[in-house]
Amino acid sequence: MKIIIAGAGDVGFHLAELLSYENQNIVLIDQDQEVLDHASTHLDILALRGDSSSLELLEQVNVGKADLVLAVTTSEKNNLLTAMVAKKLGAKQTIARVDSSAYLSESNCNIFKEMGVDILISPRELAAEEISRLIKQCSFTDVFEFEEGKLQLVGFTISDHSPLANLRVGDIPSLNPNIRLKPIAILRGNETIIPETQTYLRRNDHIYFISNKENISELIGIVGKKQKPVKNVMILGGTPMGKATARRLEGSYNVTLIEKNKERCKALAEEFNQTLIINGDASNLDLLIEEGLQNMDAFIALTANSETNIIASLAAKEQGVYKTIAQVENKEYIHLSQNIGVDTLINKKLIAANNIFRYVRKGQIEAITSLYGVDAEVIEFVVNKKNFMTKKPLSKLHIPTKALVGGVIRGEQSLIPDDNFQLNVDDRVIVFALPEAIPKLEKLFR
């Protein structure tokens, strides 16, 4: 595929990095020569300096032959214009990154599509949506839903007191034989392990399960957690990210938002009716305690400073807050999430890049996600025709050893398959795969 990426910041670089592993024909455009030099030094791409919305530059890179144009600069207007011009010049598909949530309504998306922008992506709204899921299932550090929750992928860290500590993977069903679940990945330090029957689980391992939504409460018991209903939530930071999150949470929870800037507090107070707005400094623990930190079920740190978010979340944990989430700008921090003491670290740019990445994949793909810190992907493939995939059990399909089928959605059924399971046409198959296994999987499901 010929792919043109406008913007070499965190989103653009992460996309280019993912794509360069697969020998895609990538052109990366940015007006900052320094970030382009960094990208060209580390990646096998063509890096060009200039304005991505320039007609002359887009013609120079032969945008009319592009399979995909990804406009992900920090300028919303530039992204929209780049996508529109690229589509007019013949690009097959265009995706633009936007900030305004108003653009994402169905009617506005249709208007932009008529103008040449096929897909709109908002990193902020995607991150706010993920935070909302994490608060809803606060016993886990990661929650991903497939087909409106028919199957759920959840992650957690094994504590000293978890029934899973020092247990073999093959013995997990004995803890509760009545529920169907499948462990699909273990993150141990920086190592990603595909679990086998004889694999022993260790303290501080981060493990991911696939299960159907009916079994989630039983799964919480198996891992040694407690079902904790969330009522009170504190958000640190009246940033655009903080506002987007508060907007999603208020009405369902008692939300308190702490913001340092007085003028911003006034604006927030006018905008929100159900969220309590407090003017205060994130570094003032006494203030947070005074405003009820110890009574909070969840604490979400969304200031513009990653270190402030992490430290504040650790302080909240010390005060007994059950669920802590911290936003980080540096994606390298993500690898620390299981050891640092904060329940979940999120990076909105990585969330956006992973969401965009599914449009690059081959085969019948419905969804794709990356697990924080895990060098692998979870992909939802669709069995689109009757062929050898539907005539043999999973054990006979030559699925790569670096991949694992975790679940299958068949109509309204959510199924956890074993080796003897046989696929049907229109099945939606959730597969966990390390990078080296993905090309073969794409061929299997094409």
Secondary structure as UniProt FT lines:
FT   STRAND          2..6
FT   HELIX           10..20
FT   TURN            21..23
FT   STRAND          25..30
FT   HELIX           33..42
FT   STRAND          46..49
FT   TURN            52..53
FT   HELIX           55..60
FT   TURN            61..62
FT   HELIX           63..65
FT   STRAND          68..71
FT   HELIX           76..88
FT   TURN            89..90
FT   STRAND          94..97
FT   HELIX           101..104
FT   HELIX           106..114
FT   TURN            115..116
FT   STRAND          119..121
FT   HELIX           123..136
FT   TURN            137..139
FT   STRAND          142..146
FT   TURN            147..150
FT   STRAND          151..157
FT   TURN            160..161
FT   TURN            163..166
FT   HELIX           169..175
FT   TURN            177..178
FT   STRAND          181..188
FT   TURN            189..190
FT   STRAND          191..193
FT   TURN            197..198
FT   TURN            203..204
FT   STRAND          206..212
FT   HELIX           213..215
FT   HELIX           216..222
FT   TURN            223..224
FT   STRAND          232..236
FT   HELIX           240..249
FT   TURN            251..252
FT   STRAND          253..259
FT   HELIX           262..271
FT   STRAND          276..279
FT   TURN            282..283
FT   HELIX           285..290
FT   TURN            291..292
FT   HELIX           293..295
FT   STRAND          298..301
FT   HELIX           306..318
FT   TURN            319..320
FT   STRAND          323..327
FT   HELIX           331..336
FT   HELIX           337..340
FT   STRAND          344..346
FT   HELIX           348..357
FT   TURN            358..360
FT   STRAND          365..370
FT   TURN            372..373
FT   STRAND          377..382
FT   HELIX           388..390
FT   HELIX           394..396
FT   TURN            401..402
FT   STRAND          403..410
FT   TURN            411..412
FT   STRAND          413..415
FT   TURN            419..420
FT   TURN            425..426
FT   STRAND          428..433
FT   HELIX           435..437
FT   HELIX           438..444
//
